[in-house]
Structure formats: C-alpha cells, structure tokens
Amino acid sequence: MHHLQTLIQQYKADPVSVFNTWFVNNDERLKAFRSIRRGVLQVVADIREGRFPNDFKGSSLEFVLTCITEQKQVFEGASHPFYWKPKLRIPDIYENAENKRAFGQFLENCLHAKSEKALLDEIIRLDARKIKGLGPSVASILYFLHPTLIPPFNTAILNGFNTLFHEKRKLGSWSEYLSMREVMLETNRKHCAELSNDLGCLAGLLFEIGAQKMVTGADEYLSDVDREKFAKAIEKRRREVLTDHVEDNLHTEMQYHLIKIGTALGYDVFPASNDRSRTFAGQSFSFLCPKPFPAVPIERDTLNTVKLIDLLWFQKNTNNVVAAFEVEKSTSIYSGILRLTDLSYSIADGDEVFYIVIPDKREKDVMLQLLRPAVKNNNVEIRYILFSDLRTHCDALCKFGDSHHIMHKIAKKP
C-alpha cells in the first residue's frame, strides 16, 4: 500500500495528469453531470414513447455519449461500444424492441435508485437478460448518475487495474466489472484522505497507468519501445494542457464581451458562479457584475445548475431571464446545448433567447448538432454566434443596441 500512496502523490503532483486536467480545476466536468443526467432522461422518454430509432446515429443516446466523450482523457472512446454494428446485430438494443424497452427501464430505474443495493440489483437484472453486445461499457453512463458508487470503465482503466493489482480481469463481463469495482471501492476507502468519494479520481489514476501515461515504479524495466511510447504520451498530454490554456483565455474573452454588451443594454448580467473570479483586460468579473444572483423560484439543485450557465442577462432588478449564453471550447459543443435546453425547462417563460458561442472552426459541427432530432424535438430555439463576430462587433452592439434582440444581428440559425 505504501507503493500505491507514492503513485497517488505522483498522480496529484503532476500538473498534466488526469487529476489536475480533468478531475479538479475543470468546470466543464462539474457542468457535465446535470447535462448528462438530462440527456439520459431524454433517452428514457424516447424509448418509452416510441421515438428511439433503430440506429445509434442520430439518437438521443448518441447525444449523451458524445457529451461524455467530450470529457476527453478518461472517456475517450466511450461511445464506441454503442455504435450499431448491423452485421453482428450488436449492441442489440436498436432493432430488438424488447431489449430496447429493457434498456430504457434499466436507465430509468438507475436514475431514480436511492441505494447501492438498488443499483446493483438493476445491473444484475440487466446482465441476466444477456443482451448481445451490451456490457459494462454502460458503467460510463452510470458514473455520471452515481459518481460515488459506480466507477467509469474502459480498456485503459481495466489495463491500469490489472497492472496495479496484478489481476487478469477481462472486458465485456459485468461479473468481472463488479469484482473490479469491489477492489476499487475498498482501495478508495483505505486511501480516502488522498483520493475522493467521487470514484472518477481513482479511475483517473488507473487510466493514467493503463494508457502508459504513468509508470508504476518499475520504469527501469521498460523496453526502449515502451519508453518511447511513454515519452510520446507525456508530450501529447503537455500539448493538450497548453491548448486548454489558450482555449480558457478565449472563453474568458468571450464572456467579457457578453458582459460589456449586456451591461450597455441595461441588463443585470451574471457570469457563471464559478467564473466570477476571472479577469480579462485587467477587469475582474466580480467587479463588473457585483449584484447578488436574483431569487429565482426553482429548487436548489436546478438553481445551482442555472448559476453555472456561462452568461445570463436578466431584466433590471427582476428574476426574468432574457438571454442565456453558453461559450464553448473547440472540444465541447454538445453539453452546452444540453445545458441551454435544461435551462429552458427550468425558468423559461417564452421571452428568452438562447445562444451557443463557438469557435469559428466548429460552425459546421454545431449546425449539424442543432438540427439533430434529439435537439429539435425539445422545441427550444438555440442560435449560435461565432467568436470572431462577437469580438469584431462588440463595441458596435454596445453603442447601437437597445435590447437583447440586437444579438440577432450576429447570431445565426442552423
């Protein structure tokens, strides 16, 4: 166990580890939980009401898995097991109506499960159906519903587990996953002071080991080929961190422009609660937007999610939202769309406008996503604004605008 403590310390000290680039210091990870939960509710509703298609492509399930894979790193490839493989008839939840209903019921019951036993009962019940191709890859969905009870699962995490604990667990088996989970829970309990109740922390460590981005202490025995792979993995992670830093600065700049415009138009403007300490052009968001958040009449969990929307404009001295903006990085589009949709169900009264602000290079992609049936069926109109247009026209919008409708001048419809 002393060896494991050393690995945990190394994992947490490395500035480019999964711990520091995904598990902590990552607002997108926190935002993802409610967005994915909302997406799973949509999957359940689509299956129950007969709208779920006979293919993964274009389904609400694809939307959910894409939101998960946007988390990068630990969840790379999470959607692959759900691709419909017609020649193999797997996973058999698209054309088989009975299996489709069972999968929908499983997700719904897991959503509402109140205990560990209830969750495990659902997993065992689903496993007993022996649905072809539907294995513990589902755990990566369940993690976002119950992060303290269900660890995520993929090939890299499994490889890391086998390496660290000298096991030979295999992919594709719920019984193997559940055994692995017991070891992870016990390990997490023994090292609770160094890790987290959220099992994503330990899963991230296993991912690092399994993806050969972290060695387990016997690095002197690595072959030259393995050493080269390890060095390349570290360099790739370093480049990703630098890219994320650049994108964070762009994100902050776009929020700043939206604060300027909203304030000039006479609205009460609120950046995301976890962004109030950000600064751009020498100006702190907390000074630009000093008012306390309005008393919006919604339940606490929903309110906490609403406060994470990147920018909200309220009518002066009211709790009436007139515009909401999600500023997305080049790697995240889907979760922002889900959050805006979720917001519309929470506080919408018909007068609001919803925008997703995107890098120019993602325009074609966001157009495709906004035209998806899973989005259009929600009857929430979301327009998009390009970074370059917001930056170029900010001052003109401040000078000539008289209401939030001025944003239509630079916003586009899919």
C-alpha positions, 0 to 999 in steps of 0.5 A: 500500500505504501507503493500505491500512496507514492503513485497517488502523490505522483498522480496529484503532483503532476500538473498534466495528469488526469487529476489536475486536467480533468478531475479538479480545476475543470468546470466543464466536468462539474457542468457535465453531470446535470447535462448528462443526467438530462440527456439520459432522461431524454433517452428514457422518454424516447424509448418509452414513447416510441421515438428511439430509432433503430440506429445509434446515429442520430439518437438521443443516446448518441447525444449523451455519449458524445457529451461524455466523450467530450470529457476527453482523457478518461472517456475517450472512446466511450461511445464506441461500444454503442455504435450499431454494428448491423452485421453482428446485430450488436449492441442489440438494443436498436432493432430488438424492441424488447431489449430496447424497452429493457434498456430504457427501464434499466436507465430509468430505474438507475436514475431514480435508485436511492441505494447501492443495493438498488443499483446493483440489483438493476445491473444484475437484472440487466446482465441476466437478460444477456443482451448481445453486445451490451456490457459494462461499457454502460458503467460510463453512463452510470458514473455520471448518475452515481459518481460515488458508487459506480466507477467509469470503465474502459480498456485503459482503466481495466489495463491500469487495474490489472497492472496495479493489482496484478489481476487478469480481469477481462472486458465485456463481463459485468461479473468481472466489472463488479469484482473490479469495482469491489477492489476499487471501492475498498482501495478508495476507502483505505486511501480516502484522505488522498483520493475522493468519494467521487470514484472518477479520481481513482479511475483517473489514476488507473487510466493514467497507468493503463494508457502508459501515461504513468509508470508504476515504479518499475520504469527501469524495466521498460523496453526502449519501445515502451519508453518511447511510447511513454515519452510520446504520451507525456508530450501529447498530454503537455500539448493538450494542457497548453491548448486548454490554456489558450482555449480558457483565455478565449472563453474568458474573452468571450464572456467579457464581451457578453458582459460589456454588451449586456451591461450597455443594454441595461441588463443585470448580467451574471457570469457563471458562479464559478467564473466570477473570479476571472479577469480579462483586460485587467477587469475582474468579473466580480467587479463588473457584475457585483449584484447578488444572483436574483431569487429565482423560484426553482429548487436548489439543485436546478438553481445551482445548475442555472448559476453555472450557465456561462452568461445570463442577462436578466431584466433590471432588478427582476428574476426574468431571464432574457438571454442565456449564453453558453461559450464553448471550447473547440472540444465541447459543443454538445453539453452546452446545448444540453445545458441551454435546453435544461435551462429552458425547462427550468425558468423559461417563460417564452421571452428568452433567447438562447445562444451557443458561442463557438469557435469559428472552426466548429460552425459546421459541427454545431449546425449539424448538432442543432438540427439533430432530432434529439435537439429539435424535438425539445422545441427550444430555439438555440442560435449560435454566434461565432467568436470572431463576430462577437469580438469584431462587433462588440463595441458596435452592439454596445453603442447601437443596441437597445435590447437583447434582440440586437444579438440577432444581428450576429447570431445565426440559425442552423 
